[in-house]
């Protein structure tokens, strides 16, 4: 089963300083049919105005991955971590038993465009932690680059869930495949461009819920960037 989630069906919020599209229910956007997919709880596409951002606030028991598309984001948290993340880096915050943080666009004139991803952890109440590391864009071209995993394999950031987040960039006409272990779920999010997935067309902002499939076949209809979540079975 491959169920397409069209971009224009996503929730939308415009706060002036923040424009956000929600693939799943989040904040004031609520759809009981769109509460996540397996352990994947949130994919928010955020555009943060220059000099604006998310003031200090708290989270618990969530693995939060920030994937920058353009611009920069400045992070500060209650663990004493601080820094600026840009395109070509990945940020992971394990909220655990509790963490406070802020995220601001430090630029006076450039918008920050990002994806904020939440994955539910296996174990709740763990020690909060933070990680920021490089993610070479060239390593994504024409192949899968592991962004997040439970064991930090291949230089990926470490999350507390048996889930793997992969990224790839394809040129027009380029094929790519992915094998899913029996019983596992997957989710695809198209960051940009357009592609064909097992005979179905997906465009920028579209998602796809995937179950009971073992072989995913992608082909770019135009230059495309995609994220693929390999998720544990629903229990």
N, C-alpha and C positions, 0 to 999 in steps of 0.2 A: 504494500500500500504506500502510495506517495500522495499526500494531500497538500495541495498548494495553498499557501497563505498569501494572497495578493498584497502588494505594498499599500494600495489605497484602502484596504480593509483594516489596516493598523489603527490603533488609537493615536490621537494627535492632541498636543497641548502647546499653546503659545503664551508664554509668560513675559514676552517682550525681550528680556535678556536671554531667554532660553526657548528654543523651539525643539520639541521632542516628538518622535514617533515611537510608539510602543507595540512591539510584536505580540506581547502578552499583557494581561491585566496589570496595571501599575498606577499607583496614586489615584487620581480621579477617574481614570479610565478602567471600567470594569466590564468584562464579558465572561460569564461563567463557563463558556465553551473554550476560552483562551486563557487558561491559568498557568500555562507552561507546557512543556513536553518532557515527560520523565523528570530527571533531576534538573533540567534546564528551566529556570524560573523567569528570567528577564533577558530581553534584548531591547535596549533602548538606543535609538539613534538620536544623539543630541547635537545641537548646534548652539554653542555658547558665545554670546556677544563679547567683543573686546572689553577687558577690564571687569568682567562679571564672572559669577560662578556660584557654586554651592557652598554656603556658609557652614560652619562647624555643626555637625550632626552625627548621630550614632547609628550603628548597625550591630546586629547579633547573628551568629550562626548562618553565615552565607559566604561563599567563595565569590569574590567580586573581581572581574577581569576587565581592565580598560584597554581598548584597542583604538589607537589614534588614527584617524584618516587624514587630517590636516590640522595645522596649527599646533598649539602646545597647551599643556595643563599642568598647573602647579599644585603639588600635593603637600599637605601638612597633616599629622595625626598625633593622637595622644600617646603613642609609643615613642615619639621623638623623631620619627622619620619625616623627611622633607626633600623635595626635589622637583624638577620639571621633567615631564615626559613628553616626547615628541614622536612623530611618525618614525617608524623603525625601532620602537621600543614597546615593551609590554609591561603593564603594571598589574600586580595581583595583591589583593588585600583579603586575608582570611579574617573575617570579623570575630569568629569564635565567641567567647563569652562576653565580648563587648569591646568596641573601639569607637572613638570619635575622630572625625576627619573633616577636612575642607578641601575643595577642588576649585581652582580659579584659572581663568584664562589670563595669563600675564601680559598678553600683547595689548598695546593701546589701539591697534587698528586692524588686527586680523582675527576673524572668527575661528573658533576651535570646533572641529567636526570629529565626533567620536562615537564609538559603540560602547555602551556599558552593559556588561554581561554578568548575570547572577546565576550561580550553580549551587544547588543545595548540597551541603556536606553529608558524609556518611555519619559522622559523629558530631553531636552538638556539645557546646560548652568547652571547647578546646581553647588553648592559649591563642590570642590574636597575634597575627604576624603580617608582615608586608614584604613585598619583593618588587624590584624594578630592574629590568635587564634589557639588553639590546636584542633586536629581532631583525636580522638582515633581510631587507626587502628582496634582494637578489636570490635568496634561498627559497623564495616562494614562486619564482618564475617557472612555470611549466611542471611543477611538482608540488607535493604536499609538504608543508613546513609545520612541524608540531609546535603549537603555541603554548598549550597548557596540558598537563598530564598528572596522574597521581604519583609518579616517581621522578619527575624532572628529567625524563629521557631526552636525549638529543638537544640539550640546552633549553628545554621548555621550562616555563614557570610551573611550580608545584601546587596542586590543588588537592583538597581533602575529599575527593570523590573519584570513583572508578569511571572517569569520563576523560575524553581527549578532545581537544579543540585543535583543528587543523586549518591552515590558510593556504590559498594558492592564487596565483595570477596567471591568466591564460591569454594568449593572443588569439585573434580571430581565426577560427577553424581548428584550434588546437584541442586534442582530446585528452582526457584524464579519467582514471577509474579509481574506485575505492571498494574494497571488500569488507562487508560487515559480518561479524561473527553471528551465528544463529542465535536468535532470541534477543539480540540487542536492538536498541532504537538508534535513530540518527535524526539530525535536523540540519538543514542547509539554509544559509542566509546569503543572499546575493548582495554584496557590498556595492558593486558597480557593474555596468555592462549588461550583457544578456547571454544566456546559454541554454542548451538543451540538456535535460536530465531524464534519461530513460524514456525519451520521446516526448517529454513535456517541456514547454518553454517557460523559463523564469527570467525576470528582468530585475533591474536594480530595486532593492527594497523588498523583493519577494522572499518568502520562506517556504520550506517544504518539510512537513512532518513525515517521517519514514518509519515503517514497521513491517516486519515479515518480508524484508528484502535482504539479499546477500550480495548483490553486485550493483553498484552505482556507476553509470557511464555518463560522463560529462563531455560536452563539446561546446566550445565558445562560439556563439553566433557573432559576437564582436568582442573586443578586448574586455575581459571580465576579472573581477576579484571576488572570491567566494570564501566563506567560512563553512566548515563542516564539523558538527558535533557528533562524536561517537559516544553513545550514552548507555548506561546499564539498563537492564530490563526493568519495567515497572514491577513493583512487588506489592 
